[in-house]
Amino acid sequence: MPSKSEKSKGTKRKKGNDSSIDESQNGNNSSLLNSILGAAHNVLYGTITHSNEQQLTASPTPPAMMSTVTMSTSTPISATRPGTIDPDDDIRRQIASTNVKLDEILVRLAKLDVIEAKLSALDNSVTSLNVRVNVVEVKTTELEKSVDFISDTVEEAKSALDTVKSVGNAVNETKAAIQDIKSMKKVQVDSQRHERTIETMCKSMDTLRKQNRELEEQITDLRWRSMKNNLIITGLPGENRGEDTERIVRAFLDCEMGIKNVAIGNTHRFGRFNRGKPRPIVIRFLFAHDREMVLRNRYKLRGSPFSVREQFPVEMEDRRRKLFPVADQMRDRGHHVKIVRDKLFVDGELYDPSDDDEPELDDREEEEFLDADDGMGATIDTSMNLR
């Protein structure tokens, strides 16, 4: 075991070592304080002095000293004995104040780190956003090109649609024209059918007209045959109710024409009664030779108010009236003319009338014409109707 003297010597050496250690720590603390203050000044105010920079580069803070500073900030400085002045109190106070400022600086540095991280993230976001914007711009350009292409396509489609519409209108017009043509063809077919029908009807009408004319001719011929033995005497006066027309006729034939003993079937006046003008008398002879004898002697009545004519149906009489002017013209030209019933013979040939507008003769001119004839023709006034 060590002796007490050795223990005392060891204790003294330990104390001397402790004092030397304290002095070295104090020197280190002062240099550390200067370095911390310079760094804090640089962080807070952004300015670095040449002396501080030299201090920071010349005396770097070792980790042991940092731990010592941290321990000094975390452990309170032991109180000195009363009545004594500890020279390290000012340094400790400065270190404590510096520690507080360092804490604030560290907090702010932590905030700066966060801000830097956020700025970095923001920068990354901005970069990404720029990339996206560039992509969007590219896509927008492509989209604009697509829109232009679509617009051109739409315009082409509109033009094609207009063309299709015009083609459709042309097709509709063509269809309408085809329908019109079909209708026209149908109308033409109907018209042709109607024309054939009309033609058939016209032929039927012509046939009916022909048959009607034949019937009329037959009726006219029958009527003429019923009037074949009749003669008409005009101008006989003495018309009154109850008169004896046969006695008047016989007296007229005897006195004016010198004809007696003729066989008369019946006699009577006909036509509309006109006061002051006697109506004509129709005579029906029983024998044709008596009638022919009266006609042969009618020339004896020239210059008298009396006349003797044959009786014809109205239709035949109208045709005879149209032939009289033609016969008169032909006679003036030196032709031999003769009227038999409703037919005119010129130089022995049947005359075919082509002009129906020849002037008609009045009764006196007819009498003169008949007087100039050979005695075989006569006529009747168309205003007289048989009873």
C-alpha positions as CSV (number, residue, x, y, z in Angstrom):
1,M,0.0,0.0,0.0
2,P,1.2,3.5,-0.7
3,S,2.3,5.7,2.2
4,K,0.7,8.9,3.2
5,S,3.5,10.9,1.7
6,E,3.1,9.3,-1.6
7,K,-0.6,9.9,-1.3
8,S,0.0,13.6,-0.5
9,K,2.4,13.9,-3.4
10,G,-0.1,12.2,-5.7
11,T,-2.7,14.6,-4.5
12,K,-0.5,17.6,-5.2
13,R,0.3,16.3,-8.6
14,K,-3.3,15.7,-9.3
15,K,-4.2,19.2,-8.2
16,G,-1.4,20.6,-10.4
17,N,-2.6,18.6,-13.3
18,D,-6.1,19.8,-12.7
19,S,-5.0,23.5,-12.7
20,S,-3.1,23.0,-15.9
21,I,-6.1,21.3,-17.4
22,D,-8.3,24.2,-16.2
23,E,-6.0,26.7,-17.8
24,S,-5.8,24.8,-21.1
25,Q,-9.6,24.5,-21.1
26,N,-9.9,28.2,-20.4
27,G,-7.7,29.0,-23.4
28,N,-9.6,26.6,-25.6
29,N,-12.9,28.0,-24.4
30,S,-11.9,31.5,-25.3
31,S,-10.8,30.4,-28.8
32,L,-13.9,28.3,-29.2
33,L,-16.0,31.2,-28.1
34,N,-14.4,33.5,-30.7
35,S,-15.0,30.8,-33.4
36,I,-18.6,30.4,-32.4
37,L,-19.2,34.1,-32.3
38,G,-17.7,34.5,-35.8
39,A,-19.8,31.7,-37.2
40,A,-22.9,33.1,-35.6
41,H,-22.1,36.5,-37.0
42,N,-21.7,35.0,-40.4
43,V,-25.0,33.1,-40.1
44,L,-27.0,36.0,-38.7
45,Y,-25.5,38.9,-40.8
46,G,-24.0,37.2,-43.7
47,T,-20.6,38.9,-43.3
48,I,-17.4,37.1,-42.5
49,T,-14.3,39.1,-41.3
50,H,-10.8,38.2,-42.2
51,S,-9.9,37.6,-38.5
52,N,-12.9,35.4,-38.0
53,E,-12.1,33.4,-41.1
54,Q,-8.5,33.0,-39.8
55,Q,-9.8,32.0,-36.4
56,L,-12.2,29.5,-38.0
57,T,-9.5,28.0,-40.2
58,A,-6.7,28.2,-37.6
59,S,-8.5,26.8,-34.7
60,P,-11.1,24.3,-35.7
61,T,-13.3,23.1,-33.0
62,P,-12.6,19.5,-32.1
63,P,-15.5,17.2,-31.2
64,A,-14.2,17.0,-27.6
65,M,-14.4,20.7,-27.2
66,M,-17.9,20.7,-28.7
67,S,-18.9,18.2,-26.2
68,T,-17.3,20.3,-23.5
69,V,-19.3,23.3,-24.7
70,T,-22.5,21.3,-24.8
71,M,-21.8,20.0,-21.3
72,S,-21.0,23.5,-20.1
73,T,-24.3,24.7,-21.5
74,S,-26.2,21.8,-20.1
75,T,-24.6,21.8,-16.6
76,P,-24.6,24.9,-14.5
77,I,-21.4,26.4,-13.5
78,S,-20.8,25.8,-9.8
79,A,-21.0,28.8,-7.6
80,T,-17.8,30.3,-6.3
81,R,-17.2,31.0,-2.8
82,P,-18.7,34.1,-1.4
83,G,-16.4,37.0,-1.3
84,T,-14.3,35.8,-4.1
85,I,-14.4,36.8,-7.8
86,D,-14.2,34.0,-10.3
87,P,-12.5,35.1,-13.5
88,D,-14.4,32.5,-15.5
89,D,-17.8,33.8,-14.6
90,D,-17.8,36.4,-17.4
91,I,-16.7,33.7,-19.8
92,R,-19.3,31.3,-18.6
93,R,-22.0,34.0,-19.0
94,Q,-20.7,34.7,-22.5
95,I,-20.7,31.0,-23.2
96,A,-24.3,30.7,-21.9
97,S,-25.4,33.6,-23.9
98,T,-23.6,32.2,-26.9
99,N,-25.2,28.8,-26.3
100,V,-28.6,30.5,-26.3
101,K,-27.8,32.3,-29.5
102,L,-26.3,29.1,-30.9
103,D,-29.6,27.3,-30.1
104,E,-31.5,30.0,-31.9
105,I,-29.0,29.8,-34.7
106,L,-29.4,26.0,-34.9
107,V,-33.2,26.4,-34.9
108,R,-32.9,28.9,-37.7
109,L,-30.4,26.7,-39.5
110,A,-32.9,23.8,-39.1
111,K,-35.5,26.1,-40.5
112,L,-33.1,27.0,-43.3
113,D,-32.6,23.4,-44.0
114,V,-36.3,22.9,-44.2
115,I,-36.6,25.9,-46.4
116,E,-33.7,24.6,-48.5
117,A,-35.4,21.2,-48.7
118,K,-38.7,22.9,-49.7
119,L,-36.9,25.1,-52.2
120,S,-35.2,22.0,-53.6
121,A,-38.6,20.3,-53.7
122,L,-40.1,23.4,-55.2
123,D,-37.2,23.6,-57.7
124,N,-37.9,19.9,-58.6
125,S,-41.5,20.7,-58.8
126,V,-40.8,23.7,-61.1
127,T,-38.5,21.6,-63.2
128,S,-41.1,18.9,-63.4
129,L,-43.7,21.6,-64.1
130,N,-41.5,23.0,-66.9
131,V,-41.2,19.5,-68.3
132,R,-44.9,19.1,-68.1
133,V,-45.4,22.6,-69.6
134,N,-43.1,21.6,-72.4
135,V,-45.0,18.4,-72.9
136,V,-48.3,20.4,-72.8
137,E,-46.9,22.8,-75.3
138,V,-45.9,20.0,-77.6
139,K,-49.3,18.4,-77.1
140,T,-50.9,21.8,-77.6
141,T,-49.0,22.2,-80.9
142,E,-50.0,18.7,-81.9
143,L,-53.6,19.4,-80.8
144,E,-53.6,22.7,-82.8
145,K,-52.3,20.7,-85.8
146,S,-55.0,18.2,-85.1
147,V,-57.6,21.0,-84.8
148,D,-56.4,22.5,-88.1
149,F,-56.6,19.1,-89.7
150,I,-60.1,18.5,-88.2
151,S,-61.1,22.0,-89.4
152,D,-59.9,21.2,-92.9
153,T,-61.6,17.9,-92.7
154,V,-64.8,19.6,-91.5
155,E,-64.6,22.1,-94.3
156,E,-64.0,19.2,-96.8
157,A,-66.9,17.4,-95.2
158,K,-69.1,20.5,-95.5
159,S,-68.0,20.8,-99.1
160,A,-68.7,17.1,-99.7
161,L,-72.0,17.5,-97.9
162,D,-72.9,20.5,-100.1
163,T,-71.9,18.4,-103.1
164,V,-74.0,15.5,-101.8
165,K,-76.9,17.9,-101.2
166,S,-76.6,19.3,-104.7
167,V,-76.4,15.7,-106.0
168,G,-79.4,14.9,-103.9
169,N,-81.3,17.8,-105.3
170,A,-80.2,16.8,-108.8
171,V,-81.4,13.3,-108.1
172,N,-84.7,14.6,-106.8
173,E,-85.0,16.8,-109.9
174,T,-84.1,13.7,-112.0
175,K,-86.7,11.7,-110.1
176,A,-89.3,14.4,-110.6
177,A,-88.3,14.6,-114.3
178,I,-88.6,10.8,-114.5
179,Q,-92.0,11.0,-112.8
180,D,-93.0,13.8,-115.2
181,I,-91.8,11.7,-118.1
182,K,-93.7,8.7,-116.7
183,S,-96.7,10.9,-116.3
184,M,-96.2,12.3,-119.7
185,K,-95.9,8.8,-121.1
186,K,-98.9,7.7,-119.2
187,V,-100.7,10.8,-120.4
188,Q,-99.4,10.1,-123.9
189,V,-100.6,6.5,-123.6
190,D,-103.9,7.7,-122.3
191,S,-104.0,10.3,-125.0
192,Q,-103.3,7.7,-127.6
193,R,-106.0,5.5,-126.1
194,H,-108.3,8.5,-126.0
195,E,-107.3,9.4,-129.6
196,R,-108.1,5.8,-130.6
197,T,-111.3,6.0,-128.7
198,I,-112.1,9.4,-130.2
199,E,-111.1,8.1,-133.6
200,T,-113.4,5.1,-133.1
201,M,-116.1,7.4,-131.9
202,C,-115.5,9.7,-134.9
203,K,-115.8,6.8,-137.2
204,S,-118.9,5.8,-135.3
205,M,-120.1,9.3,-135.5
206,D,-119.4,9.4,-139.2
207,T,-121.2,6.1,-139.6
208,L,-124.1,7.5,-137.6
209,R,-124.1,10.7,-139.6
210,K,-124.0,8.7,-142.8
211,Q,-126.8,6.6,-141.5
212,N,-128.6,9.6,-140.3
213,R,-128.2,11.3,-143.7
214,E,-129.5,8.1,-145.3
215,L,-132.4,8.1,-143.0
216,E,-133.1,11.7,-143.6
217,E,-132.8,11.1,-147.3
218,Q,-135.2,8.2,-147.0
219,I,-137.6,10.3,-144.9
220,T,-137.3,13.2,-147.3
221,D,-137.9,10.8,-150.2
222,L,-140.9,9.3,-148.5
223,R,-142.2,12.8,-147.8
224,W,-141.6,13.8,-151.4
225,R,-143.3,10.7,-152.6
226,S,-146.3,11.6,-150.4
227,M,-146.3,15.1,-152.0
228,K,-145.7,13.8,-155.5
229,N,-149.2,14.5,-156.8
230,N,-149.6,17.8,-154.9
231,L,-149.5,21.3,-156.4
232,I,-149.6,24.7,-154.7
233,I,-151.6,27.6,-156.0
234,T,-150.8,31.1,-154.6
235,G,-152.7,34.4,-154.9
236,L,-156.3,33.0,-154.8
237,P,-158.5,35.5,-152.9
238,G,-161.7,35.1,-150.9
239,E,-160.3,33.4,-147.8
240,N,-162.8,33.1,-145.1
241,R,-164.2,30.6,-142.6
242,G,-166.3,27.8,-144.2
243,E,-165.1,28.5,-147.7
244,D,-165.2,25.6,-150.3
245,T,-161.5,25.5,-151.5
246,E,-162.2,22.7,-154.0
247,R,-164.8,24.9,-155.8
248,I,-162.4,27.9,-155.7
249,V,-159.6,25.7,-157.3
250,R,-161.9,24.2,-160.0
251,A,-163.1,27.7,-160.9
252,F,-159.5,28.9,-161.0
253,L,-158.4,26.1,-163.3
254,D,-161.4,26.6,-165.6
255,C,-161.2,30.4,-165.9
256,E,-157.4,31.0,-165.8
257,M,-156.0,27.8,-167.4
258,G,-158.9,26.3,-169.3
259,I,-158.7,23.0,-167.6
260,K,-161.8,21.0,-166.6
261,N,-162.8,17.6,-165.4
262,V,-159.7,16.8,-163.2
263,A,-159.9,14.3,-160.4
264,I,-159.1,16.2,-157.1
265,G,-158.6,14.3,-153.9
266,N,-158.7,17.2,-151.4
267,T,-157.7,20.9,-151.1
268,H,-157.0,23.2,-148.2
269,R,-155.1,26.3,-147.3
270,F,-151.9,26.1,-145.1
271,G,-149.5,28.4,-143.4
272,R,-149.8,31.2,-140.9
273,F,-152.9,33.4,-141.3
274,N,-152.0,36.9,-142.4
275,R,-154.8,39.5,-142.7
276,G,-154.9,41.1,-146.2
277,K,-152.8,38.3,-147.8
278,P,-154.5,35.1,-148.8
279,R,-152.8,31.9,-147.8
280,P,-151.8,29.4,-150.6
281,I,-153.9,26.3,-151.4
282,V,-152.4,22.9,-151.7
283,I,-154.2,20.5,-154.2
284,R,-153.9,16.7,-154.1
285,F,-154.7,15.1,-157.5
286,L,-155.8,11.6,-157.7
287,F,-154.0,11.0,-161.0
288,A,-150.6,12.1,-162.0
289,H,-151.6,13.0,-165.6
290,D,-154.0,15.6,-164.3
291,R,-151.2,17.2,-162.2
292,E,-148.8,17.1,-165.3
293,M,-151.5,18.8,-167.4
294,V,-151.8,21.6,-164.9
295,L,-148.0,22.1,-164.9
296,R,-147.8,22.2,-168.7
297,N,-150.4,25.0,-168.8
298,R,-149.0,27.2,-166.0
299,Y,-147.3,29.4,-168.6
300,K,-150.8,30.9,-169.1
301,L,-150.4,32.6,-165.7
302,R,-147.6,35.0,-166.8
303,G,-148.3,38.5,-165.7
304,S,-151.1,37.4,-163.3
305,P,-150.9,37.4,-159.5
306,F,-151.3,33.7,-159.5
307,S,-148.7,30.9,-159.6
308,V,-148.6,27.1,-159.6
309,R,-145.7,25.2,-158.0
310,E,-144.8,21.7,-157.0
311,Q,-144.7,20.9,-153.3
312,F,-141.4,19.6,-151.9
313,P,-140.2,18.8,-148.3
314,V,-138.4,21.6,-146.5
315,E,-135.0,20.0,-146.8
316,M,-135.3,19.5,-150.5
317,E,-136.7,23.0,-150.9
318,D,-133.6,24.5,-149.2
319,R,-131.3,22.6,-151.6
320,R,-133.4,23.8,-154.6
321,R,-133.1,27.4,-153.4
322,K,-129.3,27.1,-153.6
323,L,-129.4,25.7,-157.1
324,F,-131.5,28.4,-158.7
325,P,-128.8,31.1,-158.9
326,V,-126.3,28.6,-160.3
327,A,-128.8,27.4,-162.9
328,D,-129.5,31.1,-163.8
329,Q,-125.8,31.7,-164.3
330,M,-125.3,28.6,-166.3
331,R,-128.2,29.5,-168.6
332,D,-126.8,33.0,-169.1
333,R,-123.5,31.3,-170.2
334,G,-125.5,29.4,-172.9
335,H,-125.7,26.0,-171.1
336,H,-128.8,23.9,-171.1
337,V,-129.9,23.5,-167.4
338,K,-132.7,21.5,-165.8
339,I,-133.7,21.1,-162.1
340,V,-135.2,17.8,-161.2
341,R,-136.4,17.8,-157.6
342,D,-133.2,18.9,-155.7
343,K,-130.6,18.1,-158.4
344,L,-129.3,20.4,-161.1
345,F,-128.3,19.0,-164.5
346,V,-126.1,21.1,-166.8
347,D,-125.9,19.9,-170.4
348,G,-127.2,16.6,-169.3
349,E,-124.6,16.1,-166.5
350,L,-125.3,16.2,-162.7
351,Y,-123.9,19.4,-161.2
352,D,-122.0,19.0,-157.8
353,P,-122.3,22.3,-155.9
354,S,-119.1,23.4,-154.2
355,D,-120.1,26.8,-153.0
356,D,-122.9,27.2,-150.6
357,D,-122.8,31.0,-150.5
358,E,-124.6,31.6,-153.8
359,P,-127.4,34.2,-153.5
360,E,-130.9,32.9,-153.2
361,L,-133.8,33.9,-155.4
362,D,-137.1,35.4,-154.0
363,D,-140.4,33.9,-155.0
364,R,-140.9,36.1,-158.1
365,E,-137.4,35.3,-159.4
366,E,-138.2,31.6,-158.8
367,E,-141.4,32.0,-160.8
368,E,-139.5,33.6,-163.6
369,F,-136.9,30.9,-163.6
370,L,-139.5,28.2,-163.6
371,D,-141.3,29.9,-166.4
372,A,-138.1,30.0,-168.4
373,D,-137.7,26.3,-167.7
374,D,-139.4,23.5,-169.7
375,G,-142.2,23.2,-167.2
376,M,-140.9,20.2,-165.2
377,G,-139.7,22.2,-162.1
378,A,-141.5,24.1,-159.4
379,T,-140.7,25.4,-155.8
380,I,-142.4,26.5,-152.6
381,D,-141.9,29.3,-150.1
382,T,-140.0,27.9,-147.0
383,S,-141.9,30.1,-144.6
384,M,-145.1,28.0,-145.4
385,N,-145.6,25.0,-143.2
386,L,-147.9,22.2,-144.0
387,R,-150.7,21.3,-141.6
